[in-house]
Amino acid sequence: MTKEKQQAPFYLANHIDPDQQKAGHKLFAKQTEFIKGITSITAMPSEGHPEVCFSGRSNVGKSSLINNLTGRNSIARTSKTPGRTREINFFLLDQNKFLVDLPGYGFAKAPLKERERWQRLVSDYFFQSQNLRRVFLLIDSRHGIKSSDINLMKMLGEAGVIFQVVFTKHDKVKELQFKEVLEASFEKMAAHANAFSEVLLTSSRKGHGIALLRATISKLFHLN
C-alpha cells in the first residue's frame, strides 16, 4: 500500500486546482458498477486494481456520498436502519479501479458477535490489502469525532494506512457549531501520525465538496 509523507498542521481544503477538477470529473464520468460484497477477506477481488475506501459510523452518509461521487442514485444502497451494511462492497470504476465501502461501525444495537465479526473483517482488509491508496474516514459534521472513530484511527495506524477525514452532512450544522467541532477534531487527529493533513467538507444533499473529493481520488489513482 502507498505510504505518504504527512504535513502539519491540519487544514480545511477550500481550493480546487482546475486541472485536477477536470481530471476528477472525467474519471467519475466513466462507468461504475457493483462487483461484489465480501464477508471473508479470502473473497477479495484478485485483479490487483488500486483502491480507495470509505469508512465511518453507521448512518454517517457513506452510501449517499458514493452515490453522489458516481452520479448514480442507487449504486450504493442507502438505509435509515443503522448497521445494515454487513459486507465490504467493491465498486469497479473505469474498469481498473476500486471504490470500497466498508461496514458502518458504532451501532450499539447490533449483536456483540456481529460487531466483533465486522471488526475482524475490516481489520483483515486494512492489514492485507496491497492496493489500498487511502481510507476516507467520514465524520458527521454535527457530532465530530467519537470514540469509535478513534478506535478506527488506531487500527489504521497499526496497519500503516493513511486516512483522510471527510466531514459529511455539512448542510445540517450551523457554522459556529461546526467551528467548534472542527477545532476539537483537529486536536483528536493530532494524536495519529497517519492522519492526512488536508480535511474535506461535503454535503451529499447539496453536492458541496463532491468535485474536490473526486479530484482527490483521481490524483490518488494516478500515484505510482
C-alpha positions in Angstrom: 0.0 0.0 0.0 1.1 3.6 -0.6 2.9 5.4 2.2 2.8 9.2 2.1 4.7 11.9 3.9 2.5 13.9 6.2 2.5 17.6 6.8 1.2 19.5 9.8 -0.9 21.3 10.8 -4.4 20.1 9.7 -6.4 22.4 7.5 -9.8 22.5 5.8 -9.5 22.4 2.0 -11.0 25.4 0.3 -9.4 25.4 -3.2 -9.5 23.0 -6.1 -7.0 23.1 -8.9 -8.9 23.5 -12.3 -6.9 20.7 -14.0 -7.4 18.3 -11.0 -11.1 19.2 -11.1 -11.3 18.3 -14.8 -9.5 15.1 -14.2 -11.9 14.1 -11.3 -14.9 14.9 -13.4 -13.5 12.9 -16.3 -12.8 9.9 -14.1 -16.2 9.8 -12.5 -17.9 10.2 -15.8 -16.7 6.7 -16.5 -18.8 3.6 -15.8 -19.1 2.4 -12.2 -20.5 -0.9 -11.3 -21.0 -3.0 -8.2 -18.7 -6.1 -8.4 -19.2 -8.0 -5.1 -19.7 -7.9 -1.4 -17.5 -10.0 0.8 -17.8 -11.4 4.3 -14.3 -13.0 4.2 -11.0 -11.5 3.3 -10.3 -14.6 1.2 -13.0 -13.5 -1.2 -11.4 -10.1 -2.1 -11.1 -9.3 -5.8 -7.8 -10.6 -7.2 -7.3 -8.2 -10.1 -4.8 -6.0 -8.2 -6.6 -2.8 -9.1 -5.8 0.3 -6.9 -8.4 1.0 -4.2 -9.7 3.8 -2.1 -12.1 3.0 0.6 -14.8 4.8 2.7 -15.3 4.1 6.4 -17.4 5.7 9.1 -20.0 5.3 11.8 -23.4 3.9 10.8 -25.6 6.4 9.1 -22.7 8.9 8.6 -23.7 9.1 4.9 -21.3 6.7 3.2 -23.8 5.3 0.7 -25.1 8.8 -0.2 -21.6 10.1 -0.7 -20.7 7.2 -3.0 -23.9 7.7 -5.0 -23.0 11.4 -5.4 -19.5 10.7 -6.5 -20.5 8.2 -9.1 -23.6 10.1 -10.3 -25.7 7.0 -9.7 -28.5 7.4 -7.2 -28.7 3.8 -6.1 -25.3 2.1 -6.8 -24.7 2.1 -3.0 -27.8 1.2 -1.0 -28.9 3.7 1.5 -30.9 2.8 4.6 -32.4 4.5 7.6 -31.5 1.4 9.6 -28.0 1.8 11.1 -25.7 -1.1 10.7 -27.4 -2.6 7.6 -24.2 -2.9 5.5 -22.5 -6.0 6.8 -20.2 -6.7 3.9 -17.2 -5.0 2.3 -18.6 -3.8 -1.0 -16.4 -3.3 -4.1 -17.4 -1.0 -6.9 -15.3 -1.0 -10.1 -14.6 2.4 -11.6 -13.3 2.9 -15.1 -12.7 -0.9 -15.4 -9.5 -0.8 -13.4 -10.0 1.0 -10.1 -12.0 0.1 -6.9 -14.1 2.2 -4.6 -14.6 0.2 -1.4 -17.5 0.7 1.0 -16.8 -0.7 4.5 -19.5 -1.7 7.0 -20.5 1.1 9.3 -19.4 0.9 12.9 -20.5 2.3 16.3 -24.1 0.9 16.2 -24.6 -0.3 19.7 -27.8 -2.3 19.0 -26.0 -4.7 16.7 -25.3 -8.1 18.4 -21.9 -8.3 20.0 -20.8 -11.3 17.9 -21.8 -9.4 14.8 -19.9 -6.3 15.7 -16.8 -8.5 16.5 -17.1 -10.2 13.1 -17.3 -6.8 11.3 -14.2 -5.6 13.2 -12.2 -8.7 12.3 -13.2 -8.4 8.6 -12.3 -4.7 8.4 -9.0 -5.3 10.3 -8.1 -8.1 7.9 -8.8 -5.8 5.0 -6.6 -3.0 6.3 -3.7 -5.3 7.1 -3.9 -7.5 4.0 -4.9 -5.2 1.1 -1.8 -4.5 -1.0 -3.6 -2.0 -3.2 -5.2 0.5 -0.8 -4.2 4.1 -1.6 -6.1 5.8 1.2 -9.0 5.5 3.6 -11.6 8.3 3.6 -12.9 8.5 7.2 -16.3 10.0 7.1 -17.3 12.1 10.1 -20.7 13.7 10.7 -20.3 17.5 10.8 -22.8 17.8 13.6 -21.1 15.3 16.0 -17.4 15.3 15.3 -15.0 12.5 16.1 -16.4 9.9 18.5 -14.6 7.2 20.4 -15.5 4.6 17.8 -13.8 6.8 15.2 -10.7 7.0 17.3 -10.6 3.2 17.6 -10.7 3.0 13.8 -7.9 5.5 13.5 -5.8 3.4 15.9 -6.5 0.3 13.8 -5.4 2.2 10.7 -2.2 3.3 12.5 -1.3 -0.3 13.4 -1.9 -1.3 9.8 0.2 1.6 8.5 -2.6 3.0 6.4 -3.1 6.8 5.8 -6.6 8.2 6.4 -8.2 11.5 5.4 -11.1 12.9 7.3 -14.2 13.9 5.2 -16.9 15.7 7.0 -20.4 14.8 5.8 -23.9 16.5 6.2 -22.4 20.0 6.5 -25.7 21.5 5.4 -27.2 20.3 8.7 -24.9 22.2 11.0 -24.5 25.9 11.9 -21.1 27.4 11.1 -20.4 28.4 14.7 -21.2 24.9 15.9 -19.0 23.4 13.1 -16.1 25.6 14.0 -16.1 24.1 17.5 -16.4 20.6 16.0 -13.5 21.2 13.7 -11.2 22.5 16.4 -12.0 19.5 18.6 -11.5 17.2 15.7 -8.1 18.6 14.8 -7.0 18.1 18.4 -8.0 14.4 18.4 -6.4 13.8 14.9 -3.1 15.2 16.1 -2.5 12.0 18.1 -2.4 10.0 14.9 0.6 10.2 12.7 -1.3 8.5 9.9 -3.9 11.3 9.6 -3.6 13.2 6.3 -3.3 17.0 6.8 -6.0 18.1 4.4 -9.6 17.7 5.6 -12.6 17.8 3.2 -16.1 19.1 3.7 -19.1 17.7 1.9 -22.9 17.7 1.7 -24.4 15.0 -0.4 -27.8 16.7 -0.3 -26.4 19.9 -1.8 -23.5 18.4 -3.7 -21.0 20.6 -1.9 -17.4 19.3 -1.9 -18.1 16.4 -4.3 -15.9 17.9 -7.1 -13.0 18.3 -4.7 -13.3 14.7 -3.4 -13.4 13.4 -7.0 -10.3 15.4 -7.8 -8.6 14.0 -4.7 -9.4 10.4 -5.6 -8.3 10.9 -9.2 -5.0 12.2 -8.0 -4.6 9.1 -5.7 -5.3 6.7 -8.5 -2.5 8.3 -10.6 0.1 7.8 -7.9 2.9 5.5 -9.0 
